[in-house]
Structure formats: structure tokens, C-alpha cells
């Protein structure tokens, strides 16, 4: 068994690399040598959960060393899945099994053969998984997992059963039990789906043919859902007496400075204030090492400088110091009109983030140079892209949460998402075919996120109803649905519709429809039924060769389901593009009483009345105008 794909080196690894956590690696090695099916590693934001996960993937490479944990990981770690709040694919339970299965199949030929055999035997239309799933570090704590996957009409649990549990059981005992690493499981909380990612994972734990290594914040909603027999390890509470990993990190960062004695005193102060939080120590030291005047003062008197109270205070001081929110009228104006909306938009952005041009459009800032200057000012807390124009995003989830959910939040999260959603629709309505990938891929996601929490105050429920109406209008727009399906596939479109309907179910009691909903709102479930029934055709759709297929299939299925409004919209799209479509003239269905009277009330000359009693007749008009009556038997 080969190791998972080697991740790219993180752009935020720092000058000293991975420091500390030796005791954690030993505990992981002990778990790998045992039989417990699941190890759950918990820690607060900034304590290094994702950095640890990154290190484990690196150690799975045989060239990473000959330590006990490296040896065990290189033979066992077979798949990784990194959850990100800004990545729908990483949170969607329907994608979890295909993504993990693709990696297992790539590393375990026997698993691949068993999976393909299982699919062929159980499914009329098998799931096809092409290519190699990869895991790569895009920033410390920020992973992307990618694969080319085609789904079918199976639930998330059914997919997990077919793609993971059954194939794994077929190859059980053939070498070490494969280990699947799932990082930041808590990020999946709140994703609208019939069955959540946590529930899907829990359903797989009893399968002894797979083992699970999970990291999460100590959120009761996660911990209470996991099996009671799960082995647990907390990065702070279980740290051995006398071990201070953050102190080792801080000492390593300050070791090369002149005035080493005072540098080490300051490092010890930082480590004590950090209370086990690596991210706190990193930001404090980063800000010190780029400020010559402050550094000189610290090396002169290491006890003089005040330290931030906690990680939130680190962010608060950075914003006050670097962006000078209240220093002068000009700075205050820049904060309100440039930095605050910029940071709010980046905090709400989904993966892969936003380019400078997209930010310019969303923020209504005319010049790219102004956006670039603002990004440069915030660069310390942003994930630096390979291209100066982006895409940009928040460097760490803790900073995103600080901006959106702390007592210092810079705006209401729902309002930020709503401004983004409105801007995307305003920019691309009527031209979705030309929209960039971000706009087309995340327009629905921003609309759903704009709905806010279920306990929204009553005074804001009119606004919630308006936002719901706009979401339903978007999902009732065949041009948008066709463009999204052409770009991302039918399963992405179905996921948008499903999430919207799930949100409405979850929020039903809180929404007061104080204004009439658009006509589109009444047909969203119907459109969902149409696309589900046509999914087997649309999964094979090549828009470049069959441009009209989407609208034609929607039109024909809408006629069958008697969704006249949807059929009319599809006809308009086809007519505007001069594409053919079938116009239904006769229909199978319940007989009309007037029609029956017409058919049974006519008699042709020479017909015997006794034969005709109780019979129905159909009429056919020939090309030459003759009327032919046909007895229906």
C-alpha cells in the first residue's frame, strides 16, 4: 500500500517547520498498533489539529523517516478527507464516500476490484469514479480534496455502504486495516442535508475493515454523536506534565536573534500567554519580527511589552494597529468603506476564494489597484495565492470565525452573504452561460447562507421571506440551472435544489410569507423531480455536442408530469435558440366526459346499433379530409 498523495508544502509552515507534539505522534503510533476502530483528536481553534493532520500525511511517505509512527502510517494511512466550512464539496455527505473511495481504490488494487464488482452486481447504473483523488495543503489547516466523480440517485448512506463498507469487507485481512483520516469534522455541522456527514461516518465505524482517525473541535454536537467506545485524545488536557510544545516552538523562532537570553525570556512569556495555542504564538511572534522598533524594545526589556489576552485579542489588535480603524477620519472612512467590506466578503467567501476582480465587482470598487492595495494591507491574515490577483481567502478558520461570529464581528453573516448573492445575480442574470465558475458554483450557497439562524428576530422575518423568494426565483430559472449543469454536472444542480428544500424544511416555522412568493417558488420541487428523473441522461450530456438537450429533456418530462409552467419556460428557451422540441397535442389520461359523448354519440351508416351499445369510438382525420371512426375494444 502506498501513502496518500504527498501534499504540497504549506505556504505558512514558517521558518522552523513542525515543532513539538512528539507525545501525540507516539499516541497515534500506539493506536495504529492496536485494534480500536476510531481515534478522535480534539483541540480548540489554533491548537494545531490541521497542522498535525498535515504532519501525519507527510509521515505516511516512506521517505519521511523510520520512526514508529512513520512506519505504521506508511502501511496503513490510505485516504484523507479535510472538511472546510468554505467548501461545499468537503461538507456534502453525498460526496464523502466517492471521494474517500477514489483514494482507497487508487492505493489498494484489491479494494478497487471489490468495489467495481460490488457496483456491477448491485446497481443497474453504476457509480463511475475516474482519475485519482488527491489531497493537498493549500494553507496550514486548509486542505482541498479533489476527484472526478459521477453520482447516482443514492442517498449518502447508501453511497457509503456501496463504495466503502462492502468493498472494504471483501478485502478485510489482506494487509493492515486501511486508515482514513478525517480532519475538522466539526466544520460539517450546519450543512443542510437529509443525513449529515457525521452520521454517515458513524454508520461506517462498526465496519472493522476500516479504521478512522478524526480531528475536531471539542463540540458536543460532534462528540455526543460519535461512538462511546471511540478512543479520544485532547491536545491540551492530555498533554503530559512538563511538556510545552508551544514553548518549544517559540524558543525555536527566537533562537537565532542576537540578545538570545532576553529573546528566550520573551518566548517563554509568549508560550505562557498562548496556553497551548500555536496560532496565538505564531501571530504574536510574526508581528514582532517584522517590526524592528518593537523587536529592539523586547530584546532590551522582554518583560515590558504587553501581550494580547487571547487569540481573539491578537486579531483585534492587528485590525486596530494595521488598519487604524479609529486613528483619523481618513482611516475611519477607509475602514468603513474598504477594509471592513473587504474582510467581511473574504470571510463569507467559499472555496477557492475571490480574485481581485471579483472583489472589485462585489464591493463596487471601480479600480483594481485600490483592491490590491487593501489586500496587501491585510495580507498577514490572508492565504497568499500563487497569483497576485488571487483567489484570496482568510488564512485560518479561526480568523474567519472571529470576523463573522465573535462579539467583535464586523457584520451579520447573513447580511454579508446576501450582499454577495445580490451582486452575483445582478452581474449575471440573463447571462449565466458567461458567468465565472465562482459565481455559477456558489450563487445558491450564498443565498442559503443569507437566510441566517433559525432564531432570527421577528422584526427581520420579512427580510427572510424576501431572501427566500429570491432564492426560489434563482432555482426556478432554467437558464441558471442549465448553465450550472453544463459547467458542474447534474449532481451539483440537484445538490443546490436539495439543500434549498432542506433549508425550507428546517426553517419552516420561522418564515412568515408577508409578501406573495414568485411563481417560481411553487415549482422548485417539481423541477427537482424533473431533474432527478432525467439525471441518467444529463450525466452523459456533452453541451458542446448537444446544446439543446437540457431544455428538451426538461420540456418533455415537464409535459409528462403536467408541469405546464416549467414546460413553457423550456419551450421559450428552445424557441429563442431556434432548437426543436416536441409539442404535445394528444395525451394519455382520464377520459373527458364531453369527449366520450362525442365518440360514442356518432354512428356511421351501416353500423349495427346492437353492436355499438356501450362501446367507445376514436376518430382519425386523414390527410385528404376523410373522417375514420375506429371502435375501441
C-alpha positions, 0 to 999 in steps of 0.5 A, spaced: 500 500 500 502 506 498 501 513 502 496 518 500 498 523 495 504 527 498 501 534 499 504 540 497 508 544 502 504 549 506 505 556 504 505 558 512 509 552 515 514 558 517 521 558 518 522 552 523 517 547 520 513 542 525 515 543 532 513 539 538 507 534 539 512 528 539 507 525 545 501 525 540 505 522 534 507 516 539 499 516 541 497 515 534 503 510 533 500 506 539 493 506 536 495 504 529 498 498 533 492 496 536 485 494 534 480 500 536 476 502 530 476 510 531 481 515 534 478 522 535 483 528 536 480 534 539 483 541 540 480 548 540 481 553 534 489 554 533 491 548 537 494 545 531 489 539 529 490 541 521 497 542 522 498 535 525 493 532 520 498 535 515 504 532 519 501 525 519 500 525 511 507 527 510 509 521 515 505 516 511 511 517 505 516 512 506 521 517 505 519 521 511 523 517 516 523 510 520 520 512 526 514 508 529 509 512 527 512 513 520 512 506 519 505 504 521 502 510 517 506 508 511 502 501 511 496 503 513 494 511 512 490 510 505 485 516 504 484 523 507 478 527 507 479 535 510 472 538 511 472 546 510 466 550 512 468 554 505 467 548 501 461 545 499 464 539 496 468 537 503 461 538 507 456 534 502 455 527 505 453 525 498 460 526 496 464 523 502 464 516 500 466 517 492 471 521 494 474 517 500 473 511 495 477 514 489 483 514 494 482 507 497 481 504 490 487 508 487 492 505 493 489 498 494 488 494 487 484 489 491 479 494 494 478 497 487 476 490 484 471 489 490 468 495 489 467 495 481 464 488 482 460 490 488 457 496 483 456 491 477 452 486 481 448 491 485 446 497 481 443 497 474 447 504 473 453 504 476 457 509 480 463 511 475 469 514 479 475 516 474 482 519 475 485 519 482 483 523 488 488 527 491 489 531 497 493 537 498 495 543 503 493 549 500 494 553 507 496 550 514 489 547 516 486 548 509 486 542 505 482 541 498 480 534 496 479 533 489 476 527 484 472 526 478 466 523 480 459 521 477 453 520 482 447 516 482 440 517 485 443 514 492 442 517 498 449 518 502 448 512 506 447 508 501 453 511 497 457 509 503 455 502 504 456 501 496 463 504 495 466 503 502 463 498 507 462 492 502 468 493 498 472 494 504 469 487 507 471 483 501 478 485 502 478 485 510 485 481 512 489 482 506 494 487 509 493 492 515 486 495 516 486 501 511 486 508 515 482 514 513 483 520 516 478 525 517 480 532 519 475 538 522 469 534 522 466 539 526 466 544 520 460 539 517 455 541 522 450 546 519 450 543 512 443 542 510 442 535 508 437 529 509 443 525 513 449 529 515 456 527 514 457 525 521 452 520 521 454 517 515 461 516 518 458 513 524 454 508 520 461 506 517 465 505 524 462 498 526 465 496 519 472 493 522 475 493 515 476 500 516 479 504 521 478 512 522 482 517 525 478 524 526 480 531 528 475 536 531 473 541 535 471 539 542 463 540 540 458 536 543 454 536 537 460 532 534 462 528 540 455 526 543 454 523 536 460 519 535 461 512 538 462 511 546 467 506 545 471 511 540 478 512 543 479 520 544 485 524 545 485 532 547 491 536 545 491 540 551 488 536 557 492 530 555 498 533 554 503 530 559 506 534 565 512 538 563 511 538 556 510 545 552 510 544 545 508 551 544 514 553 548 518 549 544 516 552 538 517 559 540 524 558 543 525 555 536 523 562 532 527 566 537 533 562 537 537 565 532 536 573 534 542 576 537 540 578 545 538 570 545 537 570 553 532 576 553 529 573 546 528 566 550 525 570 556 520 573 551 518 566 548 517 563 554 512 569 556 509 568 549 508 560 550 505 562 557 500 567 554 498 562 548 496 556 553 497 551 548 495 555 542 500 555 536 496 560 532 496 565 538 504 564 538 505 564 531 501 571 530 504 574 536 511 572 534 510 574 526 508 581 528 514 582 532 519 580 527 517 584 522 517 590 526 524 592 528 522 598 533 518 593 537 523 587 536 529 592 539 524 594 545 523 586 547 530 584 546 532 590 551 526 589 556 522 582 554 518 583 560 515 590 558 511 589 552 504 587 553 501 581 550 494 580 547 489 576 552 487 571 547 487 569 540 481 573 539 485 579 542 491 578 537 486 579 531 483 585 534 489 588 535 492 587 528 485 590 525 486 596 530 494 597 529 494 595 521 488 598 519 487 604 524 480 603 524 479 609 529 486 613 528 483 619 523 477 620 519 481 618 513 482 611 516 475 611 519 472 612 512 477 607 509 475 602 514 468 603 513 468 603 506 474 598 504 477 594 509 471 592 513 467 590 506 473 587 504 474 582 510 467 581 511 466 578 503 473 574 504 470 571 510 463 569 507 467 567 501 467 559 499 472 555 496 477 557 492 476 564 494 475 571 490 480 574 485 481 581 485 476 582 480 471 579 483 472 583 489 472 589 485 465 587 482 462 585 489 464 591 493 463 596 487 470 598 487 471 601 480 479 600 480 483 594 481 489 597 484 485 600 490 483 592 491 490 590 491 492 595 495 487 593 501 489 586 500 496 587 501 494 591 507 491 585 510 495 580 507 498 577 514 491 574 515 490 572 508 492 565 504 497 568 499 495 565 492 500 563 487 497 569 483 497 576 485 490 577 483 488 571 487 483 567 489 484 570 496 481 567 502 482 568 510 488 564 512 485 560 518 478 558 520 479 561 526 480 568 523 474 567 519 470 565 525 472 571 529 470 576 523 463 573 522 461 570 529 465 573 535 462 579 539 467 583 535 464 581 528 464 586 523 457 584 520 451 579 520 453 573 516 447 573 513 447 580 511 454 579 508 452 573 504 446 576 501 450 582 499 454 577 495 448 573 492 445 580 490 451 582 486 452 575 483 445 575 480 445 582 478 452 581 474 449 575 471 442 574 470 440 573 463 447 571 462 449 565 466 452 561 460 458 567 461 458 567 468 465 565 472 465 558 475 465 562 482 459 565 481 455 559 477 458 554 483 456 558 489 450 563 487 445 558 491 450 557 497 450 564 498 443 565 498 442 559 503 447 562 507 443 569 507 437 566 510 441 566 517 439 562 524 433 559 525 432 564 531 432 570 527 428 576 530 421 577 528 422 584 526 427 581 520 422 575 518 420 579 512 427 580 510 427 572 510 421 571 506 424 576 501 431 572 501 427 566 500 423 568 494 429 570 491 432 564 492 426 560 489 426 565 483 434 563 482 432 555 482 426 556 478 430 559 472 432 554 467 437 558 464 441 558 471 440 551 472 442 549 465 448 553 465 450 550 472 449 543 469 453 544 463 459 547 467 458 542 474 454 536 472 447 534 474 449 532 481 451 539 483 444 542 480 440 537 484 445 538 490 443 546 490 435 544 489 436 539 495 439 543 500 434 549 498 428 544 500 432 542 506 433 549 508 425 550 507 424 544 511 428 546 517 426 553 517 419 552 516 416 555 522 420 561 522 418 564 515 412 568 515 410 569 507 408 577 508 409 578 501 406 573 495 412 568 493 414 568 485 411 563 481 417 560 481 417 558 488 411 553 487 415 549 482 422 548 485 420 541 487 417 539 481 423 541 477 427 537 482 423 531 480 424 533 473 431 533 474 432 527 478 428 523 473 432 525 467 439 525 471 441 518 467 441 522 461 444 529 463 450 525 466 452 523 459 450 530 456 456 533 452 453 541 451 458 542 446 455 536 442 448 537 444 446 544 446 439 543 446 438 537 450 437 540 457 431 544 455 428 538 451 429 533 456 426 538 461 420 540 456 418 533 455 418 530 462 415 537 464 409 535 459 409 528 462 408 530 469 403 536 467 408 541 469 405 546 464 409 552 467 416 549 467 414 546 460 413 553 457 419 556 460 423 550 456 419 551 450 421 559 450 428 557 451 428 552 445 424 557 441 429 563 442 435 558 440 431 556 434 432 548 437 426 543 436 422 540 441 416 536 441 409 539 442 404 535 445 397 535 442 394 528 444 395 525 451 394 519 455 389 520 461 382 520 464 377 520 459 373 527 458 366 526 459 364 531 453 369 527 449 366 520 450 359 523 448 362 525 442 365 518 440 360 514 442 354 519 440 356 518 432 354 512 428 356 511 421 351 508 416 351 501 416 353 500 423 349 495 427 346 499 433 346 492 437 353 492 436 355 499 438 351 499 445 356 501 450 362 501 446 367 507 445 369 510 438 376 514 436 376 518 430 382 519 425 382 525 420 386 523 414 390 527 410 385 528 404 379 530 409 376 523 410 373 522 417 375 514 420 371 512 426 375 506 429 371 502 435 375 501 441 375 494 444 
